[in-house]
Amino acid sequence: MKPLTADQNAFFRRIADLAFTNPFSSVREQADCELLGITPGSMGWFDRMESIQARLKCELDQLQRKKPFNIRDYSGKTYEIMLFSWLFYAFHEVQDDFSAFIHAQGRAGDHPIPLPFARRLIAMFEQAGFTPRETADYIGLFYQIQRGYHFISESVHGQCDAMIELRMRLWNNIFTFNPPWYLNHLSGTMEDFSTLLLGETGTGKSLVAHAIGCSGLIPFDLEKRRFEESFTGAFQAINLSQYSAGLLESELFGHKKGAFTGAIDHHTGLFARCSRYGAVFIDEIGDIDLPTQVKLLGVLQERVFSPVGSHEKLRFSGRVISATNRDLQQLRQDKRFRDDFYYRLCSDVITLPSLRQRLGENPAELRNLVAKLLSRILRDPDERLVEEVERKIAASVPEDYPWPGNVRELEQCIRQICLAGVYRPMPYRSSSSSLFSEENLEKELSAKQLLQAYCRSLYERHGSYQAVAQITQLDRRTVRKYVVD
């Protein structure tokens, strides 16, 4: 084939660079605009993609005037440039199809469904000179890229600096900061990279975990023309605070029939339910006791576990995502969270911003959040309704209200306004207030009231009923009653 001209080489090199640029970054927008010769901010994401795709198609058509495109016609650095330029083009040709397929697979549930446009996509790769193995690998990559973009976009909203940074961090968590490393070395070993999500209650840690867990690489089966599993079944979650210490081990590792009183049948635990392409999400990781930490550490180190009542060794091959609203550094200092366990969880530590931080960075964030949350609650809310709800929020809460429940509280605030026209937030108790303040001493509190106030104070500090129960040596249900009532 005739060598590329200098202009063609420069153009395709820029396209290849785009393929490796984080789509949520300002760098990507700048690169798009430079390629199109437009000013940043003058054209939205989808319009930019359509313009770039049209120009790329024109350049590829120029190459095919005398001979159809075949990747084997290139070698060396030119091969690499043309490979990623063609993949960029092919992906955007079927991006909308993959987006529709993601929704269809989500409705279908855990059983993988056939890829409706598989024949057309496979034919594209065959005509371009790709081997069957390469074709399967790149179709799997296309699916992963679209799922990553879809779930991050759906889970992380907002245009303040903290949320823009969060979207970039999540993309890198899935594909790493260096895509060539990911493609050549890491795509099949991401289970070795754990993720620890930190942040206050209500900041959306479970949504972020879901985005990561549903975006792993799932191989494509050329013969069956479907992916080896559904992304809906690839994500398994557990909230540790929901279980007592006695039941937690069974929920994590499973148990055999007759392993203990009440074990009337076999039970499959969290780790056994997770596939080799999946991820487990362990929420409230800061709440577990030291003995359970040791057992979990063993699974993360050795990648094997045994159900309760069995000596059978089962292998766990998935990725681990954990989350907590607790101060793990303080727990480590207090010797209530093992250092070795922490270092098995923290390949990537992502802190989710509070609503206070988001509004502080960009007050317009409230309008965007109200619109998004209203769309979950109501059918097709219009701009006037969004404005009215925002006004009622402003009338209901002080300007410096700290939003201790974060986005989760804001959603309930909107629901209350929809029902009653006003939001009445619970009085916010600052943990800095003393239990034995002059005001409390003058009230001459009873022992029950003192214990209630003490439990509430501890809960504000540690954010967990289980932690308060350990400190006070009370039953967890009793602690919850004192805190809530």
C-alpha positions in Angstrom: 0.0 0.0 0.0 1.1 3.5 -0.7 2.7 5.1 2.4 0.7 7.7 4.3 1.3 11.3 3.3 2.6 13.7 6.0 -0.9 15.2 6.5 -2.5 11.7 6.7 0.1 10.5 9.2 -0.5 13.6 11.3 -4.3 13.2 11.2 -4.4 9.5 12.1 -1.8 10.1 14.8 -4.1 12.6 16.5 -7.1 10.2 16.2 -5.0 7.4 17.8 -4.1 9.8 20.6 -7.8 10.6 21.1 -8.5 6.8 21.5 -6.3 6.8 24.6 -7.5 10.1 26.2 -9.9 10.0 29.2 -13.3 11.0 27.8 -14.3 12.8 31.0 -11.2 15.0 31.0 -10.7 18.6 29.9 -7.7 17.3 27.9 -10.0 15.3 25.7 -12.3 18.2 25.0 -9.3 20.4 24.1 -7.9 17.7 21.8 -11.3 17.3 20.1 -11.6 21.0 19.5 -8.1 21.4 18.2 -8.7 18.6 15.7 -12.0 20.3 14.5 -10.6 23.8 14.7 -13.3 25.1 17.1 -13.3 26.9 20.4 -13.7 24.7 23.6 -17.3 25.0 24.9 -18.7 25.8 21.5 -19.9 22.3 20.7 -21.2 19.5 22.9 -19.7 16.0 23.3 -22.1 14.2 20.9 -21.8 16.9 18.2 -18.0 16.8 18.4 -18.1 13.0 18.1 -20.3 13.2 15.0 -18.0 15.7 13.4 -14.8 13.8 14.2 -16.4 10.5 12.9 -17.5 12.1 9.7 -14.0 13.5 9.1 -12.4 10.2 10.0 -14.7 8.3 7.6 -13.7 10.7 4.8 -10.0 10.1 5.4 -10.4 6.3 5.5 -12.4 6.5 2.3 -9.5 8.3 0.7 -7.2 5.4 1.6 -9.6 2.9 0.1 -9.9 4.4 -3.3 -7.6 1.8 -4.8 -7.8 -1.0 -2.2 -10.1 -1.9 0.7 -8.6 -1.1 4.2 -6.6 -4.0 5.6 -4.7 -3.6 8.8 -2.1 -6.1 7.6 -1.0 -3.6 4.9 0.7 -1.6 7.6 3.7 -2.2 9.8 5.8 -0.7 12.5 4.6 2.6 14.0 2.2 3.2 11.2 0.5 -0.1 12.0 -0.1 1.1 15.6 -1.4 4.4 14.4 -3.8 2.9 11.9 -4.9 0.2 14.3 -6.1 2.6 16.9 -7.5 5.0 14.3 -9.6 2.2 12.7 -10.7 0.9 16.2 -11.8 4.4 17.1 -13.8 4.6 13.9 -15.3 1.1 14.3 -16.3 1.7 17.9 -18.1 4.9 17.1 -19.9 3.3 14.2 -21.6 0.8 16.7 -21.6 2.9 19.9 -25.3 3.6 19.7 -26.0 -0.1 19.1 -23.9 -1.0 22.2 -25.8 1.6 24.2 -29.1 0.0 23.2 -27.7 -3.5 23.9 -26.7 -2.4 27.5 -30.3 -1.4 28.2 -31.6 -4.7 26.7 -29.2 -6.8 28.7 -30.1 -4.9 31.8 -33.8 -5.7 31.2 -32.9 -9.4 30.5 -31.1 -9.8 33.8 -28.4 -12.3 34.6 -28.7 -14.5 31.6 -26.5 -13.2 28.7 -28.4 -12.4 25.5 -27.1 -12.6 21.9 -25.5 -9.4 20.5 -28.1 -8.4 17.8 -25.5 -6.7 15.5 -22.8 -9.3 16.0 -22.7 -10.5 12.4 -22.3 -7.0 11.1 -19.6 -6.1 13.6 -17.7 -9.4 13.0 -17.8 -8.8 9.3 -16.3 -5.3 9.8 -13.3 -6.8 11.6 -12.9 -9.6 9.0 -12.9 -7.3 6.1 -10.3 -5.1 7.8 -7.9 -8.1 8.2 -8.3 -8.9 11.9 -8.0 -12.5 13.1 -10.9 -14.2 14.9 -9.0 -13.9 18.2 -8.4 -10.2 17.7 -12.0 -9.7 16.7 -13.3 -11.3 19.8 -10.9 -9.4 22.0 -11.8 -6.0 20.5 -15.5 -6.6 20.6 -15.1 -7.4 24.3 -13.1 -4.1 24.7 -15.8 -2.1 22.8 -18.5 -3.5 25.1 -16.4 -2.6 28.2 -15.7 0.9 27.0 -19.4 1.6 26.4 -20.4 0.1 29.7 -17.8 2.2 31.5 -18.9 5.4 29.9 -22.6 4.5 30.4 -22.4 3.6 34.1 -20.1 6.5 35.1 -22.3 9.0 33.3 -25.4 7.5 34.9 -23.9 7.4 38.4 -21.9 10.6 38.7 -23.6 13.8 37.9 -22.6 17.4 38.4 -20.2 19.9 36.9 -18.3 21.1 39.9 -14.5 20.4 39.9 -14.9 17.5 42.4 -17.4 15.6 40.3 -15.4 16.1 37.1 -12.4 14.8 38.9 -14.4 11.8 40.2 -15.5 10.8 36.7 -11.9 10.9 35.5 -10.8 8.8 38.5 -13.4 6.2 37.9 -12.5 5.9 34.2 -8.8 5.4 35.2 -9.9 2.9 37.8 -11.5 0.8 35.1 -9.0 1.3 32.3 -6.0 2.7 34.2 -4.3 6.0 33.4 -2.3 4.4 30.6 -4.5 2.5 28.1 -1.6 0.8 26.3 -0.6 -0.7 29.6 -4.2 -1.9 30.1 -4.5 -3.4 26.6 -1.1 -5.1 26.6 -0.7 -6.1 30.3 -3.5 -5.5 32.7 -6.9 -6.2 31.0 -6.9 -9.7 32.2 -5.6 -9.1 35.7 -7.7 -6.2 37.1 -8.9 -8.5 39.9 -5.6 -7.9 41.6 -6.5 -4.2 42.0 -8.8 -3.4 44.8 -10.8 -0.2 45.3 -11.6 1.5 48.5 -14.4 4.1 48.5 -14.5 6.7 51.2 -17.0 9.4 51.9 -19.8 10.5 54.2 -23.2 8.8 54.3 -25.3 9.6 51.3 -22.6 10.6 48.9 -23.3 7.8 46.5 -20.6 5.2 47.3 -22.9 2.3 46.3 -23.7 3.9 43.0 -20.0 4.4 42.3 -19.2 0.8 43.3 -22.0 -0.4 40.9 -20.5 1.6 38.1 -17.1 0.0 38.6 -18.4 -3.5 39.2 -20.6 -3.5 36.0 -17.7 -2.2 33.8 -15.3 -5.1 33.9 -14.0 -6.9 30.8 -16.4 -9.7 29.8 -15.1 -11.9 26.9 -17.1 -12.3 23.7 -17.9 -15.7 22.3 -17.6 -15.6 18.5 -19.5 -18.8 18.0 -22.4 -18.0 20.2 -22.3 -14.4 19.3 -22.8 -13.3 22.9 -20.7 -12.3 25.8 -19.8 -14.9 28.4 -22.0 -13.4 31.1 -24.3 -10.6 31.9 -22.9 -7.5 33.6 -25.9 -7.6 35.9 -24.7 -10.9 37.4 -21.1 -9.8 37.4 -21.7 -7.4 40.4 -22.3 -8.8 43.8 -22.9 -6.6 46.9 -23.2 -7.0 50.6 -23.7 -4.5 53.4 -21.8 -5.8 56.4 -23.8 -3.7 59.0 -26.9 -5.7 58.2 -25.6 -8.9 59.7 -24.6 -10.0 63.1 -21.1 -11.5 63.6 -22.6 -15.0 63.7 -24.3 -14.7 60.3 -21.7 -12.6 58.6 -19.3 -15.4 57.9 -22.0 -17.5 56.3 -23.1 -14.5 54.1 -19.5 -14.0 53.0 -18.3 -17.6 52.5 -21.5 -19.6 52.4 -22.3 -22.7 54.5 -23.0 -26.4 54.1 -26.2 -28.0 55.3 -25.9 -28.9 59.0 -22.9 -26.6 59.6 -24.7 -25.0 62.5 -28.2 -24.9 64.1 -30.6 -23.6 61.6 -28.4 -24.5 58.5 -31.2 -26.6 57.0 -29.7 -26.3 53.4 -26.6 -25.3 51.5 -26.1 -21.5 51.2 -23.9 -19.9 48.5 -22.0 -16.9 49.9 -20.9 -13.6 48.4 -17.5 -14.9 47.1 -18.9 -18.0 45.5 -21.6 -16.0 43.7 -18.9 -13.8 42.1 -17.7 -14.9 38.7 -14.1 -14.6 37.4 -15.2 -11.5 35.4 -17.1 -10.0 38.3 -16.6 -7.8 41.4 -17.8 -8.0 45.0 -18.8 -4.8 46.8 -18.3 -4.9 50.5 -20.1 -1.9 52.1 -19.4 -0.7 55.6 -16.0 -2.4 55.7 -15.1 -0.3 58.7 -17.8 -2.0 60.8 -16.4 -5.5 60.9 -14.6 -7.0 63.9 -11.0 -8.1 64.0 -11.6 -11.9 63.6 -13.7 -11.3 60.4 -11.0 -9.0 59.1 -8.5 -11.8 59.5 -10.7 -14.2 57.5 -11.3 -11.7 54.8 -7.6 -10.9 54.6 -6.9 -14.6 54.0 -9.3 -14.6 51.1 -7.8 -11.5 49.5 -4.2 -12.8 49.9 -4.7 -16.5 49.0 -7.8 -16.1 46.7 -9.3 -19.2 48.3 -12.0 -19.7 50.9 -14.1 -22.5 52.5 -17.8 -22.4 53.3 -18.7 -22.8 56.9 -18.8 -26.5 57.8 -16.6 -27.5 54.9 -13.0 -28.2 54.2 -13.5 -27.7 50.4 -11.3 -25.0 49.0 -13.1 -22.7 46.5 -11.4 -20.0 44.4 -12.3 -16.4 44.2 -11.3 -14.6 41.1 -13.3 -11.4 41.1 -12.3 -7.8 41.9 -12.9 -6.3 45.4 -14.6 -3.0 46.0 -15.1 -1.8 49.5 -16.6 1.3 51.1 -17.0 3.0 54.4 -18.0 6.3 55.9 -15.7 5.7 58.9 -12.3 7.3 59.6 -10.1 4.3 58.8 -7.0 6.1 59.8 -8.4 6.6 63.3 -9.6 3.0 63.4 -6.1 1.9 62.6 -4.6 4.1 65.3 -7.1 2.6 67.7 -6.1 -0.9 66.6 -9.6 -1.7 65.5 -8.7 -2.0 61.8 -5.7 -4.1 60.8 -3.0 -2.4 58.8 -2.4 -5.5 56.7 -6.1 -5.7 55.9 -6.1 -2.0 54.9 -3.2 -2.4 52.5 -5.1 -5.2 50.8 -8.0 -2.9 50.1 -6.3 0.3 49.0 -4.9 -0.3 45.5 -7.0 2.7 44.6 -8.6 5.0 47.2 -11.3 7.3 46.0 -13.0 9.8 48.3 -16.4 11.0 47.2 -17.1 14.7 47.8 -19.8 15.8 50.2 -22.8 17.8 49.1 -21.4 20.7 51.1 -18.2 20.6 49.0 -20.0 20.4 45.7 -22.3 23.3 46.5 -19.3 25.3 47.8 -17.4 24.7 44.5 -20.4 25.5 42.3 -23.8 26.7 43.7 -25.4 25.8 40.4 -24.8 22.2 41.3 -28.1 22.3 43.3 -30.2 23.1 40.3 -28.6 20.2 38.3 -29.1 17.8 41.3 -32.7 18.9 41.8 -33.5 18.3 38.1 -31.8 14.8 38.2 -33.5 13.7 41.4 -36.9 15.0 40.3 -36.6 12.9 37.2 -36.3 9.8 39.4 -39.3 10.7 41.4 -41.7 12.3 38.9 -42.6 11.7 35.3 -41.1 14.3 33.0 -40.6 17.3 35.4 -40.3 20.6 33.5 -38.0 23.5 34.2 -40.6 25.5 36.0 -41.1 22.7 38.5 -37.4 22.4 39.1 -37.2 26.1 39.8 -40.1 26.0 42.2 -38.6 23.1 44.1 -35.3 24.9 44.3 -37.0 28.0 45.7 -38.8 25.9 48.4 -35.5 24.3 49.4 -33.9 27.7 49.8 -36.9 28.8 51.9 -36.7 25.6 54.0 -33.0 25.4 55.0 -30.5 28.0 56.0 -28.0 29.1 53.5 -25.1 27.5 55.4 -27.0 24.2 56.1 -24.4 21.4 56.2 -26.6 18.7 54.5 -25.3 15.9 56.8 -27.2 13.3 54.8 -25.7 14.6 51.5 -27.5 13.7 48.2 -29.6 11.0 49.9 -30.9 13.7 52.3 -31.5 16.1 49.3 -33.6 13.4 47.6 -35.8 13.0 50.7 -36.0 16.8 51.0 -37.4 16.9 47.5 -39.9 14.2 48.3 -41.1 16.1 51.4 -41.5 19.2 49.3 -43.5 17.3 46.7 -45.8 16.1 49.5 -46.0 18.9 52.0 -44.5 21.9 50.2 -41.8 22.4 52.8 -38.7 20.5 54.2 -38.2 20.3 57.9 -34.7 18.9 58.5 -33.9 17.2 61.7 -31.9 19.3 64.1 -28.3 18.7 63.3 -26.3 17.6 66.4 -22.7 18.6 66.0 -20.3 16.1 67.5 -18.3 19.0 69.0 -21.1 19.6 71.5 -20.3 18.2 74.9 -22.4 15.5 76.5 -21.9 17.2 79.8 -22.5 20.7 78.7 -24.0 23.2 81.1 -27.3 22.9 79.3 -27.5 19.2 79.7 -26.4 19.3 83.3 -29.2 21.8 84.1 -31.7 19.3 82.6 -30.7 16.7 85.1 -30.9 13.9 82.6 -31.8 10.3 83.6 -29.4 7.4 83.1 -31.4 6.3 80.1 -31.2 9.8 78.6 -27.5 10.0 79.2 -26.9 6.6 77.6 -29.0 7.7 74.6 -27.0 10.9 74.3 -23.7 9.0 74.6 -24.8 6.5 71.9 -25.8 9.3 69.6 -22.5 11.1 70.1 -20.6 7.9 69.4 -22.7 7.2 66.3 -21.9 10.7 65.0 -18.2 10.1 65.4 -18.0 6.5 64.1 -21.1 6.3 61.8 -21.9 2.7 62.6 -24.2 1.0 65.1 -21.8 -2.0 65.2 -18.9 0.2 66.3 -21.1 1.9 69.0 -22.2 -1.6 70.2 -18.6 -2.7 70.5 -17.6 0.4 72.5 -20.6 0.4 74.9 -20.9 -3.4 75.1 -24.6 -3.1 74.2 -26.6 -5.1 71.7 -26.5 -3.6 68.2 -30.3 -3.4 68.2 -30.4 -1.6 71.5 -27.8 0.9 70.2 -30.0 1.6 67.1 -33.0 2.2 69.3 -31.1 4.7 71.4 -29.8 6.5 68.3 -33.0 6.6 66.3 -35.7 7.1 69.0 
